[in-house]
Amino acid sequence: MNQKLLQAFKTRLNEMSYEKIKITDLCRDCGVNRQTFYYHFRNLEDLAAQFIHNEAEALLRLDDTPFVWEDKIGALIEYLDSNREMCLSVLSSMEHRLLRNILAEDTERLIRKVSDSTGISATPAAILNVTNEEKEFYIKFYSLAVSGLMESYLLGDFKMPPDKLIECIEKIIRRNIVRQEY
């Protein structure tokens, strides 16, 4: 039922703004009562948060092998471009901090995967000459930076062609996490 409600939410979100979506309409779309909705979600914002997380997880597919993080960031930017109105509707209606936290969590998993795929997790001192605590700081720092960039990109505050944006992020990651010269 959880997935049916999420799908009904996505369908409605493609048809109207977030503010116009009502729990009763979602329940009617799925043929369930409100009690069933509240069994799965606390409120509409909770449903929206789960929706965003599921969309990001499907896009990033961090279990893919081989793992090319540039493709993952590119897919995220493409998703934001092709679903701009839907994303802006959710962004304008939800608390920005909630959306930023969801993006940061998923971005952190992506950057951790980049870190782990370069061997940093196994031997942080040998590769970066940093402690595990410093490595965790770097991962958190870049997660917040990239997720903030994605939010600014979506809002139109940060204007850069997607391929140039990916190239710049790649340079930073290679120089500071992977320690490769570009």
C-alpha positions as CSV (number, residue, x, y, z in Angstrom):
1,M,0.0,0.0,0.0
2,N,2.9,2.3,0.8
3,Q,4.0,2.1,-2.9
4,K,0.5,2.8,-4.2
5,L,0.2,5.9,-2.1
6,L,3.7,7.1,-3.3
7,Q,2.7,6.5,-6.9
8,A,-0.6,8.3,-6.4
9,F,1.3,11.2,-4.9
10,K,3.7,11.3,-7.9
11,T,0.8,11.2,-10.3
12,R,-0.9,14.1,-8.5
13,L,2.3,16.0,-8.2
14,N,2.7,15.9,-12.0
15,E,-0.8,17.2,-12.4
16,M,-0.9,19.9,-9.7
17,S,1.2,21.8,-7.1
18,Y,2.0,20.2,-3.8
19,E,-0.3,22.7,-1.9
20,K,-3.3,21.3,-3.8
21,I,-2.7,17.7,-3.0
22,K,-5.1,16.4,-0.3
23,I,-4.7,13.2,1.7
24,T,-8.4,12.4,1.0
25,D,-7.7,12.5,-2.8
26,L,-4.7,10.2,-2.5
27,C,-6.8,7.7,-0.5
28,R,-9.6,7.9,-3.0
29,D,-7.0,7.3,-5.8
30,C,-5.8,4.2,-4.0
31,G,-9.2,3.0,-2.8
32,V,-8.2,3.1,0.9
33,N,-9.4,5.1,3.9
34,R,-7.5,7.8,5.8
35,Q,-6.6,5.4,8.6
36,T,-4.6,3.3,6.1
37,F,-2.7,6.5,5.0
38,Y,-1.8,7.3,8.6
39,Y,-0.7,3.8,9.2
40,H,2.0,4.3,6.6
41,F,2.7,8.1,6.9
42,R,2.4,10.7,9.7
43,N,1.3,13.4,7.3
44,L,1.6,14.6,3.7
45,E,5.1,16.0,4.4
46,D,6.2,12.6,5.6
47,L,4.9,11.1,2.4
48,A,6.7,13.7,0.3
49,A,9.9,13.1,2.2
50,Q,9.7,9.4,1.5
51,F,8.9,10.1,-2.1
52,I,12.0,12.3,-2.5
53,H,14.2,9.8,-0.8
54,N,12.8,7.0,-3.1
55,E,13.4,9.1,-6.2
56,A,16.9,9.9,-5.2
57,E,17.7,6.3,-4.3
58,A,16.4,5.1,-7.6
59,L,18.4,7.7,-9.5
60,L,21.6,7.1,-7.6
61,R,21.4,3.3,-7.5
62,L,24.5,3.1,-5.3
63,D,24.6,-0.7,-5.6
64,D,25.5,-0.5,-9.3
65,T,28.8,-1.9,-10.4
66,P,30.9,-0.6,-11.9
67,F,30.3,2.6,-10.1
68,V,30.8,5.9,-11.9
69,W,29.8,8.7,-9.6
70,E,29.9,11.3,-12.4
71,D,27.0,9.4,-14.0
72,K,25.1,9.5,-10.8
73,I,25.5,13.3,-10.3
74,G,24.6,13.7,-14.0
75,A,21.4,11.6,-13.6
76,L,20.5,13.8,-10.6
77,I,20.9,17.0,-12.5
78,E,19.0,15.6,-15.5
79,Y,16.2,14.6,-13.1
80,L,16.1,18.1,-11.7
81,D,16.0,19.6,-15.2
82,S,13.3,17.3,-16.5
83,N,11.1,17.5,-13.3
84,R,11.8,21.1,-12.4
85,E,8.2,22.2,-11.9
86,M,7.4,19.1,-9.7
87,C,10.6,19.6,-7.7
88,L,10.0,23.3,-7.2
89,S,6.5,22.7,-6.1
90,V,7.7,20.3,-3.4
91,L,10.6,22.6,-2.5
92,S,8.4,25.6,-2.1
93,S,5.9,23.8,0.1
94,M,8.2,21.8,2.3
95,E,10.6,23.2,4.9
96,H,13.8,23.7,3.0
97,R,15.8,22.1,5.8
98,L,13.8,18.9,5.5
99,L,14.5,18.7,1.7
100,R,18.1,19.7,2.2
101,N,18.6,16.9,4.8
102,I,17.1,14.3,2.5
103,L,19.4,15.4,-0.4
104,A,22.4,15.6,2.0
105,E,21.8,12.0,3.3
106,D,21.6,10.6,-0.2
107,T,24.5,12.7,-1.4
108,E,26.5,11.5,1.6
109,R,25.9,7.9,0.6
110,L,27.1,8.7,-2.9
111,I,30.3,10.5,-1.6
112,R,30.9,7.7,0.9
113,K,30.7,5.2,-2.0
114,V,33.3,7.3,-4.0
115,S,35.5,7.3,-0.9
116,D,35.1,3.6,-0.3
117,S,35.7,2.8,-4.0
118,T,39.1,4.6,-3.9
119,G,40.2,2.6,-0.9
120,I,40.0,5.6,1.5
121,S,37.8,3.6,3.9
122,A,40.4,0.9,4.2
123,T,43.5,3.0,4.6
124,P,42.6,6.6,5.2
125,A,46.0,7.6,6.6
126,A,47.9,6.0,3.7
127,I,45.9,7.6,1.0
128,L,45.0,11.0,2.4
129,N,47.2,11.2,5.5
130,V,44.0,11.9,7.5
131,T,42.4,10.3,10.5
132,N,39.0,8.6,10.3
133,E,37.5,11.6,12.0
134,E,38.9,13.9,9.4
135,K,37.7,11.6,6.6
136,E,34.2,11.7,8.1
137,F,34.4,15.5,8.1
138,Y,35.4,15.6,4.4
139,I,32.5,13.3,3.5
140,K,30.0,15.4,5.4
141,F,31.5,18.6,4.1
142,Y,31.2,17.5,0.4
143,S,27.8,16.0,1.0
144,L,26.4,19.3,2.3
145,A,28.2,21.2,-0.5
146,V,26.9,19.1,-3.3
147,S,23.4,18.9,-1.9
148,G,23.3,22.7,-1.4
149,L,24.5,23.1,-5.0
150,M,21.7,20.8,-6.3
151,E,19.2,22.9,-4.3
152,S,20.6,26.2,-5.7
153,Y,20.7,24.7,-9.2
154,L,17.1,23.7,-8.9
155,L,16.1,27.2,-7.7
156,G,18.0,28.8,-10.5
157,D,20.4,30.5,-8.2
158,F,23.4,28.7,-9.6
159,K,23.6,28.8,-13.3
160,M,26.1,26.6,-15.0
161,P,25.6,24.0,-17.8
162,P,25.2,20.5,-16.3
163,D,28.4,19.1,-18.0
164,K,30.5,22.0,-16.6
165,L,29.0,21.6,-13.1
166,I,29.9,17.9,-13.2
167,E,33.4,18.7,-14.4
168,C,33.9,21.2,-11.6
169,I,32.6,18.8,-8.9
170,E,34.8,16.0,-10.4
171,K,37.9,18.2,-10.1
172,I,37.2,19.0,-6.5
173,I,36.5,15.4,-5.6
174,R,39.6,14.1,-7.5
175,R,41.9,16.6,-5.9
176,N,40.5,16.5,-2.4
177,I,39.1,13.0,-1.8
178,V,40.8,10.8,-4.3
179,R,43.9,12.9,-4.4
180,Q,44.4,12.6,-8.1
181,E,45.7,15.4,-10.3
182,Y,43.1,16.3,-12.9
